[in-house]
Amino acid sequence: MLLGNLIRRNAKLFPDKTAIIFENKKITYHELGERTGRLCNGLKAMGIKKRDRVGLIQHPCPQFIELYIAIPRTGAVLVPLNCRLTGKELVYIVNDAALKMIILGREFIDVIKSIKPDLKTVTSYFCMGKTPSGMKDYEKLILDFPPEFSAIGVHDDDVAIQMYTSGTTGRPKGAMLTHKNLMSNYIGRIVDLKLDKEEIFLSATPYYHVAAEYALVTLFVGGLLIIHSKFDPGRFLSDIEAEKVTYTLAVPSMINFLLQYMEKHPGNYDFSTVKTFLYGASSMPVALLRKAMKAFKCNFIQSYGLTEASPGVTYLRPEDHILDGPEEKVKRLASCGKEVFNVEVRVINEKGAVVRPYEVGEIIVRGDNVMKGYWKLPLETAKTIKNGWLHTGDLAMVDEEGYIFIIDRKNDMIISGGENIYPREVEEILYEHPSVLDAAVIGIPDQDWGESVKAFVVLKDGEKVSEAGIIDFCKKNLASYKKPKSVEFIHELPRNPTGKVLKKELKNKVNRSSSRV
């Protein structure tokens, strides 16, 4: 099954049904189907061939969706570009992917113009909106061509999307995701979430990473997709009520902002139509999750995954989100749940054996969702995919009932005086402090212990607490060797687009400070 086929089907089944709402404009399935067909023909006419890479840099919008469908349908490969990257970072990805074409929003004209001399393979640029000299009008790719298009010679094992990893531990790598990878994941989402054509999905996360899957899945089942180009807590909450949203997705930092907004703007918020609130992309402190569940009063589902798995790996399902009851059930709030539909998950030790309950090991994943490999990196691919199993680098343990508890990234584990310390465990305690808004923990060099724990803390507005106060709080709730040895108060934690804390930036910050001493 190919990525673009279901939109064609829906355009025939319910042509007049609204597919997308964006900034008060409605787009029907017929219109979406016609535009994607014209776009396929336009791309072909511009010389785009099978396996050519086409870059896209733009905030969420209907054009992003039509390109997500059309580019792979022609046999070419879509390479979404992170809107938050610097020119230097974009140059690396554009050249690494050997992009033939770049399609961009007006907001990105200046940055793309500034790096054009350094882009080795790009032959054409198409701009949405008013087009500057040296670039072509994106609408010309659509309006000048017929809507009928047949995908000839495109197969489900062809690469559809090349997603660059966030580079939290090094240079970004291009994860090659095939039509089969993506469709396997989408079908799993539809089955697990029991989605149908009555769904109304509010989308406010960026589309340049795999969170775009839920937007596509909504359209594949014939639902309604409401797109916010940027996250605004007030508008997000307002649209839930106004558009009768049935499900939505947010990363933990977004949920934190929503709760803060409701505290500052108390009112009678109506979330009665929301059946499911999905969250994921980074660890959710249990204290924050409890607040969110009480505020929204709907089903919550935690999604754990990674780019290389297209991204679905596990769900913590609604029935496992228990606030009160037996301890063995309440503790599951700290779990990422069990595997999603059609995916196998194991936790193994260093010898490759499945771990015993509560023994720490690495999560590995197998299924049709596992990427084809890393672009032009055969050795990295071989290290990551072994005998069909994707090695995630995430450390976890499993309880007696098969619930998986992520401990930390392998590379983030701190070893102090021979003892293993998992940053997430310390971070969970920091989030329980009444003055703490956000927190991250890293290991730093220590002459006596090898490594020691350093905490970076963001305080809530108007709150004051000392370094000693934070350390004492941790000491009361953790074994002494796990408590932070130092605390640095900062205004904001560096995060990647999916909400994950960029711990290498925090480590670089420490290294720069040390080098000046």
N, C-alpha and C positions, 0 to 999 in steps of 0.2 A: 504494500500500500504506500502510495506517494503522498507527500505532505500537502499538495494542493488539491487532491481529489475531493475531499469532503466539502470544501467550499463550493466547488462546481455542483456537487449533489444538492447542497442546501439552496443554492441559487435557483435550482429547478423545482425543489419541493415547496419552498415558501418564499418566492421572489419578493413579495411585498412586505415581508416581516422586517422590522428594524434589526440590523445586525450590530451597529455601532452608534453610540452617542458621544460626540466630542464637541465641547464648547457650544452646546445647544444645537448642534447640527446633527441630523439623523441620516444614516446611510443604510439602505436596504441591502438584503442579501443579493438581489439582482444587480444593484449598482456595484457592490463589492466584487461579485463574480465577473462583471463586464470589465471593470478597471484592471483586475488582475490578469485577465486574458489579454487585454490590450498591452499591458505592461510587459508580459512575456514576449509578445511580438516586437515591441519596441526595443527590448534588450537584445533580442536576436538581430534586429536590423542595425543596431549599434556595434555589432561584431562580437557580442558576448557568446562564448561557446561553452560546451560541457567542460566542467572542472575549472573554468575561469573563476577567480575570486573577485567578488564585488563588495566593497566596503560601504557601510552605512553609519553615519553619525547624525543622530537626531533624537530629540526627546520623544516619549510616547505620543503617537498620533495615528490616525487611520492610514497614512502613507507608510508608516513603519510596518503595519500589519500586512498591507498589500504586497510590500516588498518581501516580507518574511515568507509569504506564500509563493509569489511569482518567481523570485530568483531561483530557488531550488527546483521549481517546476520546469525550468528551462534546462536543467542539468548543471547549471552553474552553482557556485557556493557562496552563501551569504556570510559576510564577516562583520558582525556588529562591532562598532567601535565605541569604547567607553567615553561618554560625554565629558567626564571629569579629568581626563588625561591631559597632560601638558603636551606641547608641540613635540618635544623630544621623545616622549613616550609613544606618541602616535606614529612618529617616523619609524620607530623600531617595529611596531606591529604591522604597519602598511608595507614596509619592505620585507619583513619576514614572511608575510602572507602572499607577497607578490601580487598585490591588488592590481586589477586592470582598470577598474572604474571605481570612483567614489561618489556616493550620493549623500548630500548633506542638507541640513536645515540652515536657514539664514543666520542663525546665531553662531554658526561655526565657520562662516566665510573667512573671517580674519585669521583664525588659527590655521585653517587649511591653506590659505594663500601664503602665509608665512613659512610653511614647510614645503610648498610645492617644489622648490629647487632640489630638495633632498629626497623626493619620492622617485624611486628608480623605475617603476613599472607602470605607473598610472598613466593611461592615455586619454581619459575623458572624465569630466566632472559635471554632475547634474545637481542643480540647486532647487530646493523647494521655496516658492515665493519669488519675490523680485530678484532677478538673476544678474549678477555682476559680469563684467567683461571677463572673458577667459573661461566662463562656465556656461552650461546650457540649461534651459528651463526643464525642470523635471516633468511638468505636464506634457511636454512634447513627446516624452516616452510613452504617453498614454493616448492622447487625443488624436494623434496622427495615424493610429494603427487599429486594425479590426479586433473585435473581442474574441473571435474563435481561435483557439490554440490547442494543438495536440502535442503532448509530451512524448516525443518519439526517442527511443534509445536511452531513457532514464529508468534506472532500476532502484529497488529499495535498499541495495547495499552501496549505492552511490552517496558520497558526502553531500549533505544538504546545508549544514551550518558549521562554520568553524568558529567556536567560542574560545576566546583567549582567557585563560585562568587569571585570577586576580593578582597573581604574583606576590602573595603574602610572604613567600620564602625565597624569591629570586625572580629571574626574568619570566614574563608571561609566556605560557606555552599554548599553542593552538590545538585545542581538543577537537578532533574531527568527528562530528556527529552525523550519522547516516539517516536517510529517511526511515529505515527500520528502527534505529535507535529511538528517534523522536516519536514515531507512531506507537511503538511499544509502550513508551512512557505515557503518552496521551491516553491510550486505551486503559492503562492501569489507573490513571486518575479518574477517568469516567466510571470505571467499575467500583473503585474504592469509595468515591464520593457520591456515587449514585446520581450522576448529573443527567439532566434532560433539557429539552428545549424551553422549559419554563424558567431556566436559571437567569439571574441578572447579576453579573459580576462587576464589582467596582475595582478598577485597576489603577493603582497609584505608585507602582514600583517601576524602576527603569526597565527597558526592554533589551538593553545591550548585554544582559546575562540571561541565564536559563529561567528566571522567574517569569519570563514572557510566556512560558508554557500555559499558564492558566488562562491568559487572554485567548490563545489559540484553541485550547480545549473548549472554552465557552462557545466559540464560533463553530467548532466541529459538531457540537451537539445541537446547534441551532438556537443557542441562547442569545442574550443581549449583553454586549460588552460596553461598559461605560469607562471611558479613558480620561484620566487626569494626567496632563503632561508633567506636572510636578506635584509633589505631596504638600498639601495644605491641610492641617488638622481640622480647622473650622469647616472648610468646604467638604472635606471627606465625611465628617459627621453629618453635615446638612444633606449631602447627596444620598447617604444611606437611607434617610427617611423619605426624601423627596422622590427618589427613583425606586423605592421599595426593593432595595438590594437584598439578594438571597444569600450571596456568599462573597467574601473578600479575602485579601491576603495582605499581611504587613510583616515587616521585620521587627524584632524587639524594640529597636530604637524608635520606630514609628509608633508603636503601641505606647511607649513611654510618653511621647509627645501628645498622643490622643488623650491619655489619662490626665496629663498636666493641663491640657486645654479645658477639659471638663471640670477640673478643680477650679480653674480661674474663671470659667464661664458656666456656673451651675445653671441647670435648666431641666426641663422634662424631655430628655432625649428619647426618641422612639426607635428602638432597634428590633421591634417585634417581627419584622419580615426576615431578619438575618437568621439563616439556619446554621451556617458554618463560618467560623472565623479561622482561617489558616494562618499559621505563623512559622517562621523558620529562618534559614540563612545564617543565623548565628545563635549562640546559646541564649536561652531565655531564663533569667533568674527566676527561681520559683516564687519569690516574693512579688515580683512584677506580674507573673502569670496569675497568681491569686487575685490581685487587684483587677486585672483585665477581665477575668471570668465573672467577678462580682459586678463589674460595670456593664458588660455587654449582655450577660445572661443568655448566651447562646452556646451551641456546640463549638468547642475549640479542637483543632487538629494541629499537632506539630508535624512539620515536614522536615525530615533530614535527608540531605542529598548532596551531590557535588557535580560540578560541570561534567566531569568524565563519565557520569552515570545518567546523563540526559534530563534531569538530575536525580530522579526519584529512587530512594533506597528504603526508607522506613516512614511509617506514620505512627504517632501516638494518637489513638482514636478517641472520639468523644467519651465513650464508656470508661476510658482510663483516666479521664480528667476528674478526679474525685478530690474534693476539698476536705470533706469530713468523713470519717469512717475508720475501718481497720488500718493500722499503720502500714501493713504490707501493700495496701492499695493506694493510700495517700502518697506514699513515697514514689509512685510511678510518675508523678508530676515532674520528677527530675530525669525521667527516661525519655528516649526518643522513640520508644515503642517497638513495633515489630515490622518485618518486611512488608513492602507494598505488593500489590498484585503482580504476579509473573516475574518476581525478582527473588533470587536466593541471597541470603546474608549469613555470614559466619563471623565469629570472632576467634582468632587463632593466636597461639603463642609463637615464640621465635623459631620453634622447630616445625611449625606448620600444623600442629595438632589443635583441634577445637578445645577451647579453654573450659575448665570446670566452672561452676557457678561462683561468681564474685572474683574470679581470677582475671587480671588485666591482660588484654591482648589487642591485636589490630583488627579492625573491621575490614572484611573483604566481601566483594559483591560479584555476582554472576547473573547474566541475563541478556536478553536482546537489547537492553538499554545501555549496555557498556560500550563506550566509544570505540571507533575503529583504531584510534591511536593518536599520538601527538604528531602534528605536521612537521615533517622533516627531522624528527627526533627518534630514530629507531631504537637507540639504546635506552632513552628515557621510557619509551613505550614498553620495551621488554622488562624494564625494572618494575613498571607499574602494573602491567597485565601479565600474569603468570598462569599458564594452563587454563586460560579463559576467565580467571578470577582477577578482578580489579582490586589492587591493594590501595586502600584509601589514605593511609597514614594517620588515621584517627584511632586513638586508643579508647577502649571501652571494656566494660564487663557486662555479664549477662546474669540475670537472677534465675531462680529455679523454674520460673514460668516462661522464660525466653524473652523477657523484656531487656532491651539493650540500654545501657547507661553510658553515655559518652563521657570519658574522663578528660581527655584533652588531645591536642595534636601531639604526635610523637616528638616533633621538633620543639614543642613548647615546654615539655616536661623539665622540671628543675631538679637537679641532684645536689643536695646540700648535706655535707658530712656523711655521704653514702646513703642518705634517705631520699626516696622519690617523693617529690611534691608536685601535685597537679594544680596549676594555676586556677582552673575553674572552681576547685573546691574553696580556695581562698576568696575568689571573686564572689561566690555565693554568699559567704559570710559578710563581705563588705556591703553587698546590696541590702543586707538586713539592717545596716546602720541607718537610723532615721534621717541623718543629714546627707546621706550619699545618694546622688542621682545616677552616676555612672562610674565604672571602675574596671581596671585591667591590671593584671599581675604578670611580671616577667622575672626571669632569673638574671642576675648580674654577677660578674666575677667577684669572688671573695677570697682573700689571701688565706684565711683560716679554714673555710668550709668548702672551697671550690666554687660554690654559687650561693647566693643568698636571695631572699624574696624581696622584690621592690614592687610597691603598689602605686599606680597612678589613679588619682581620685578626682572626680568632678562633683562638687557640692551642689545641692539644691539652692535656688535663689534665696539669699538672705540668711543662709545657714553658716555657722562658724564652728569649726572643730580643729583641734591641733593634731599634729603628727602623732604625738604620744597618745592622744585620745583614740585615734584609729587603731594604733598598735595594741593598746590595752583591750579594746573591744574584740579584736581578733584573738588575742591571747585567752580571753574568757571562753571563746567558742571553738578554738582549735588547739591541737597539740602545739606546744611551744615552738618546736622547730619549724612549723608551717607559717607562723605569724610573719608579717612583713618586717624586715629589718629597717626599711626606710619607706617613707611615703612622700610622693610629690603631688601637690594640688595643681591641676590644670583646668583650663576653661572648657576643653573639648577633647575627646579621644579621636585619634585619626582612624577613620574607617574606610573600607572599600565600598563600592556601590551596593553590595548585598548586605552591608551592615556589620561585616566582620571587622574586628579591631585589627589594625595593621601593627602587629607587635614588633615587626622588624623596624618600623619607624620609631617606636618607643625605645628599642635597643640602640638604634642609631643616635637618638637624642642623648642617651646615657653615655655612649661612646664619645660623642662630640664634647660633652661636658667634662669627661675624664681626660680627654686629650688637652684641654685647656688648663688643667690643674698642674 
